Amino acid sequence: MATVSLAQLAKKYPGGSGLAVDAVSLEVAHGEFMVLLGPSGCGKSTTLRMIAGLESITSGDLSIDGRRVNDVPAKDRDIAMVFQSYALYPHMTVLDNLAFGLRRRAIAKADIERRVRAVAETLGLSELLSRKPHALSGGQRQRVALGRAIVRDPKVFLFDEPLSNLDAALRVGMRGELIKLHHRVGATMIYVTHDQVEAMTMGDRICIMNSGKVAQIGAPLEVYRNPADTFVASFLGSPPTNLIPARFNGTALLVGESRLPVARNTAIESVIFGIRPEDIRIDGAAPHAHGEVLAVEPLGAETILRMRIAGVAGDLMVRGPRTVAAKVGERVPLAFDLAAAHLFDPATSRRIV
Amino acid sequence: MGRILLFAVLGLFTAFAAGPFLWVATMSVRTTTEISLDHYAWPEKWHWDKFPAAWFNSNYNVYFENSLLVVLSAVAVLTVVGAMAAHCFARYRWRTNRLLYFVIFSAIIFPPQITIISLFQILVQYGLYNSLVGLSLVYIAVQLPLTVYILESFFARIPSDLFDAARIDGYSEWQIFWKVSLPIALPALATTVILNTILLWNEFLYAVVLITDDAKRTLPLGIQRFMGDQLEDVGMIATGLMIAIVPVVLIYAFFSEKLIQGMTAGAVK
């Protein structure tokens, strides 16, 4: 168990334009499962590789358990990492793959054997110990990669998109196993992914990154409900938050041609109105607006509607129950859950309310 | 029908490839007198005694030993140094990486005839002329670019995640080379070992220029000894050739599968 602390961590690649990672500050607590989430190229993997010691740190401080480790080589940081490609040694058996990291560390042979067998047992690899990686399925390779990290019993586990090479069904299963693993070993884990479902379901907290910077850090639901800016609002959620340019007019917020009763508590007149698809209902009782149905996507458990409302350029996504009966071309009344909606400053894209 | 054609073509090719070998093989057990009567006749009497005669009376044991010494040491150094260089070129990024690689590889374009006189002078200067150590060093220098080239392209295909994993597993760069890079590159290493062994085993030009002592001749030079000004002992040349060919054939027989594996490695995923 260990704390990991990043203070103004930055990375500039030689020859690269600008910073790949820009002043990232992050405190990961003992035993916390921290997810670094972001689109590809946002710097999340580079941040992880700096924590691992695989990339040099351009500026800022990285501490593990309060000790600055900027210049400590990867092998002395007592971390383990699971790679997206699994990175199993192709010339070694599963047993050797698992034991490789221990043999380096002055551990008695019998002890290594015992630890490897114990880990293999918990991961269901006991039958496969004499096989080479090429004779394993994707899921089995994934387990070996995981086992290689567990057997080391490191201070910190690092995961670099470990599930993205698995097929969908296996991914859901491994997600559950990783959560169980975290509960069992209780170690500090830092997990990089671009998959928001993984982030939401696995993380104690999520750190959302965008173009090298931290966009927001918080518990999954906190981040989901109160996005710090338009990027987080549009990145989390599928379909994402509807972001509509709007303008205050007297006591009402003008969204297209609709007047919404939103209390004005900002000096900014032109704002971005953000509302999640699930916070819009088809409701004739007290509609805020009317929308024309452009497309209907029945997903079984729910129905996604693509709508156009008068005076708004972009389409509006609405998440309705499975019982929605709207047809394409139909005009339906819409009610917004304004308590759940947010306003963003178009200049800074930060949330106002 | 297709199969008949296939066998016909294969048969023709086999005759084309094995014919000269068989011819030399028959001549190796015939005397020069017999050969000059009829070049292509089947041996009437099998003169097996020509082999011990060549081996002991004509110094072939010494030539064979010299060849073995020079080629094995050259190939050993080539493999280790070549693999290290290739590993660095494939694995590490530094400013002059590609420039250095280009400089080393571009040495391939010089035909040996261009460099041999300067090589001769350099070896004389350093007291390495007419020595097996000198010849071995020359062989290493000549074959290193191609060795590095073949190995680099193989090393470059090893995913860098493997090195990162080994670093996190606690291994130093030096240990990673021995425990991860080398074992994975075994097929490519086998290719270069076989290629270099066969090439250097048959090498004649550098040897004839750089070796003068009879006791330091390599096998190809030993065979040349039977080509006099006045007469050629064709029968003994054939016997010498057979002695020289045997190791090459053995290497092919045992390693040809590995050789093909190495050459086509990565071609199909």
HADDOCK unambig.tbl for C-alpha pairs under 7 A between the chains (distance, minus, plus):
assign (segid A and resid 54 and name CA) (segid B and resid 164 and name CA) 6.71 0.50 0.50
assign (segid A and resid 74 and name CA) (segid B and resid 167 and name CA) 6.30 0.50 0.50
assign (segid A and resid 74 and name CA) (segid B and resid 168 and name CA) 5.39 0.50 0.50
assign (segid A and resid 75 and name CA) (segid B and resid 167 and name CA) 5.78 0.50 0.50
assign (segid A and resid 75 and name CA) (segid B and resid 168 and name CA) 4.93 0.50 0.50
assign (segid A and resid 75 and name CA) (segid B and resid 169 and name CA) 6.30 0.50 0.50
assign (segid A and resid 75 and name CA) (segid B and resid 170 and name CA) 4.05 0.50 0.50
assign (segid A and resid 75 and name CA) (segid B and resid 171 and name CA) 6.69 0.50 0.50
assign (segid A and resid 80 and name CA) (segid B and resid 168 and name CA) 6.40 0.50 0.50
assign (segid A and resid 87 and name CA) (segid B and resid 161 and name CA) 5.47 0.50 0.50
assign (segid A and resid 87 and name CA) (segid B and resid 162 and name CA) 4.92 0.50 0.50
assign (segid A and resid 87 and name CA) (segid B and resid 165 and name CA) 6.56 0.50 0.50
assign (segid A and resid 88 and name CA) (segid B and resid 162 and name CA) 6.84 0.50 0.50
assign (segid A and resid 89 and name CA) (segid B and resid 162 and name CA) 6.63 0.50 0.50
assign (segid A and resid 91 and name CA) (segid B and resid 183 and name CA) 6.69 0.50 0.50
assign (segid A and resid 91 and name CA) (segid B and resid 184 and name CA) 6.04 0.50 0.50
assign (segid A and resid 101 and name CA) (segid B and resid 169 and name CA) 4.31 0.50 0.50
assign (segid A and resid 101 and name CA) (segid B and resid 170 and name CA) 6.37 0.50 0.50
assign (segid A and resid 104 and name CA) (segid B and resid 170 and name CA) 6.19 0.50 0.50
assign (segid A and resid 104 and name CA) (segid B and resid 171 and name CA) 6.90 0.50 0.50
